[in-house]
Amino acid sequence: MSTLNVDKVDPNTGTTLELGTSGDTVSIPSGATLDISASTLTPPATMPASSGVNLTALNASELGSGTVPTARLGTGSASSSVFLAGDNTWIAAGGGKILQVLQSASANLYTTTSNTFQTLASPTRTITPASSSNKILININIPCSNGGNYFMADISRAIDGGATSRLGSTYGIGWHGPGNPSGDGFLSYSWLDSPSTTSEITYTSMYKNDNGSTTVTAGHGTLYTTIVCMEIDGT
C-alpha cells in the first residue's frame, strides 16, 4: 500500500474528480471525518439499506406517496372500530355510546295505602350489560293517582335472580290542591345505575303512599306504565 501525502487534489481537466474505477471501494477509515457540510451531496436514486437511527429533522411533509403502516402509528391493532389516542395507542371508541335500548310496558292497575315501598309486578325489564364498566340508564313513566296525598316511587334492581334492592332514587307527586284533589297524572323519573356486572339485571318500579292515610294508585286501565333501560358504554 502506498501513501500519497497532499493537502489538495484537483481534477486535471474540467470540474469532476474521479476516485477509483468502477467496482472499486473507497473506504474512509474509522476515526476519520468526511466533512461535506458546505457541499452538495448527490445520492443515488435508490439509497442502500442503512439504519435511520441517526436520521433527524425529516419533515413529514416530504412524504409524497405511499401509506404509513398502522403498526408504525401506535401500539395495538388498528381497525374500523378503534381510533389512535394521544398516547399512541389504538383503543376502542367509547365514553357514552348507547349500546342497547330495551323497553317494557304494562296497563295493569295497582293500589296501596302502605307507606312502605311495594314492587310493581309489571312492567319489569331485564338487561344484560356487555361490560362491568358500563352503566344502565333507567327511565320510568307511571300514570298514577295520589288520592290527595303523596304518591312516591323508586326503582329496584335484582342481579342474576338475586335479592331485590332499592336504588334510593325516590320521586313523588303530591296533592294538587282544590280543583284536583285526586292528583291524577304521570310520574316520570330516571336513574343512572352502575351495577358493575355482566350478569342479567332485572329492574322494576316501586311505589308507596307517603303516610298510609289514603289510597294511591299506580297504573291505569288504558294508560301504560313504561320502563326503558339503556346500556351506556362506560369506557
C-alpha positions in Angstrom: 0.0 0.0 0.0 1.3 3.4 -1.0 0.6 6.7 0.8 0.1 10.0 -1.1 0.5 13.0 1.2 -1.0 16.1 -0.3 -3.2 19.0 1.0 -5.5 19.2 -2.0 -6.4 17.1 -5.0 -8.0 18.9 -8.1 -9.1 17.3 -11.4 -6.6 17.6 -14.2 -9.3 18.9 -16.6 -12.9 20.0 -16.1 -14.6 20.0 -12.7 -15.1 16.3 -12.0 -12.7 14.4 -9.8 -13.0 10.6 -10.0 -11.8 8.4 -7.2 -11.0 4.8 -8.3 -12.6 2.7 -11.0 -16.0 1.1 -11.3 -16.1 -1.8 -8.9 -13.6 -0.3 -6.5 -14.4 0.6 -2.9 -13.3 3.9 -1.5 -13.0 3.5 2.3 -13.0 6.2 5.0 -11.1 4.7 8.0 -12.5 4.7 11.5 -11.9 8.0 13.3 -11.6 10.0 10.1 -14.3 12.6 9.3 -15.7 13.3 5.8 -17.0 16.8 6.1 -19.5 17.7 3.3 -21.4 20.3 5.4 -20.6 23.1 3.0 -21.1 21.0 -0.1 -23.9 19.3 -2.1 -24.3 15.6 -1.8 -26.0 13.8 -4.7 -27.0 10.3 -3.5 -28.1 7.6 -5.9 -31.8 7.3 -6.8 -32.0 4.2 -4.6 -30.4 4.5 -1.3 -28.6 1.5 0.1 -30.0 -0.2 3.2 -28.9 1.5 6.3 -30.1 2.3 9.8 -32.0 5.5 10.1 -31.3 5.9 13.9 -29.2 9.0 13.2 -31.5 10.5 10.6 -33.1 13.6 12.2 -35.1 16.6 11.1 -37.1 14.7 8.5 -40.2 16.7 7.7 -43.3 14.6 7.4 -44.5 16.9 4.6 -41.8 15.3 2.4 -43.8 12.0 2.4 -45.2 12.4 -1.0 -46.6 8.9 -1.7 -47.3 5.6 0.0 -49.1 4.8 3.2 -47.6 4.7 6.7 -48.4 1.2 8.2 -50.8 1.5 11.1 -48.3 -0.5 13.3 -45.9 2.4 12.9 -48.5 4.9 14.2 -49.3 3.3 17.5 -49.4 0.1 19.6 -52.4 -2.3 19.4 -54.4 -3.4 16.4 -56.0 -0.9 14.1 -59.5 -1.4 12.8 -62.6 0.5 11.9 -63.9 0.3 15.5 -60.8 1.9 17.2 -59.0 5.2 17.0 -55.5 6.4 17.7 -55.4 8.0 21.2 -52.9 10.7 22.3 -50.7 8.1 23.9 -50.2 6.4 20.5 -52.4 3.5 21.4 -55.2 2.1 19.3 -58.2 2.0 21.5 -62.0 1.4 21.1 -64.1 4.5 20.7 -66.2 4.8 23.8 -67.5 7.0 26.5 -71.2 7.5 26.3 -72.2 5.3 23.4 -75.6 3.7 23.8 -75.1 0.0 23.2 -78.7 -1.3 23.6 -82.2 0.0 24.4 -84.9 -2.2 25.9 -88.5 -1.3 26.8 -91.4 -3.0 28.7 -94.9 -1.7 29.2 -98.0 -2.7 31.1 -101.5 -1.3 31.6 -102.0 -3.1 34.9 -103.5 -1.3 37.9 -102.1 -1.4 41.5 -103.3 0.3 44.7 -101.9 0.6 48.2 -102.4 2.5 51.4 -99.0 1.4 52.7 -96.1 3.8 53.3 -93.6 1.0 52.7 -92.4 0.6 49.1 -94.3 -2.0 47.1 -92.9 -3.6 43.9 -95.0 -3.3 40.8 -95.4 -6.8 39.4 -95.2 -5.4 35.9 -93.7 -4.0 33.9 -90.2 -5.3 34.6 -87.2 -5.1 32.3 -84.2 -7.4 32.1 -80.9 -6.3 30.5 -77.5 -7.9 30.4 -74.6 -5.5 30.2 -71.7 -6.2 27.8 -69.1 -4.9 30.3 -69.0 -4.5 34.0 -67.8 -0.9 33.5 -70.9 0.0 31.6 -73.8 2.0 33.1 -77.6 1.5 32.8 -79.9 4.5 32.4 -83.4 3.6 33.5 -86.4 5.8 32.5 -89.8 5.0 34.1 -93.2 6.6 33.5 -96.2 5.8 35.7 -99.7 7.0 35.3 -100.8 7.4 38.9 -103.3 8.9 41.4 -102.1 10.2 44.7 -105.5 10.1 46.5 -105.0 13.7 47.7 -101.7 12.7 49.4 -98.3 11.9 48.1 -97.5 9.1 45.6 -93.9 8.1 46.0 -91.9 5.9 43.5 -88.5 4.3 43.3 -86.5 1.8 41.2 -85.4 -1.6 42.3 -82.7 -3.9 41.0 -82.0 -7.6 41.1 -78.8 -9.1 39.7 -78.9 -12.7 38.3 -82.1 -13.5 40.1 -80.7 -12.4 43.5 -82.2 -10.2 46.2 -84.1 -7.1 45.1 -82.7 -3.8 46.4 -83.8 -0.2 46.1 -81.6 2.2 44.2 -82.6 5.0 46.6 -83.9 7.2 43.8 -87.2 8.4 45.4 -89.6 10.6 43.4 -93.0 11.8 44.3 -96.1 13.6 43.1 -98.2 15.4 45.7 -101.7 16.8 46.3 -102.5 19.3 43.6 -104.8 21.4 45.8 -108.5 22.3 45.4 -109.9 21.6 41.9 -107.7 18.5 41.5 -107.7 16.8 44.9 -107.0 13.4 43.5 -103.7 14.4 41.9 -104.1 12.2 38.8 -101.2 12.5 36.5 -97.9 10.9 35.3 -94.8 10.4 37.4 -91.6 10.2 35.2 -88.2 9.7 36.6 -84.7 8.5 35.6 -81.7 7.0 37.3 -78.2 6.2 36.1 -77.1 2.9 37.6 -73.6 1.5 37.9 -74.3 -2.2 38.5 -70.7 -3.4 37.9 -71.7 -6.7 36.4 -72.2 -8.7 33.2 -75.0 -10.8 34.7 -78.7 -10.3 33.8 -80.3 -7.4 35.7 -84.0 -7.0 36.4 -85.3 -3.5 37.0 -88.7 -2.8 38.4 -90.7 0.1 39.8 -91.7 0.5 43.4 -94.4 2.8 44.9 -96.0 3.7 48.2 -98.3 6.2 49.9 -96.2 8.8 51.7 -98.1 8.4 55.0 -100.5 5.5 54.6 -103.7 7.6 55.2 -105.2 7.3 51.7 -105.2 5.0 48.7 -102.7 5.7 45.9 -102.9 4.1 42.5 -100.2 3.0 40.1 -101.0 2.3 36.5 -104.2 2.8 34.6 -106.6 0.6 32.6 -105.8 2.3 29.3 -102.5 4.2 30.0 -99.3 2.3 30.0 -96.6 2.2 32.7 -93.3 2.0 30.8 -89.7 1.2 31.8 -86.8 1.8 29.4 -83.3 0.5 30.1 -80.3 1.8 28.1 -76.8 0.4 28.3 -74.2 3.2 28.1 -70.6 2.5 27.3 -68.6 3.4 30.5 -65.1 3.3 29.0 
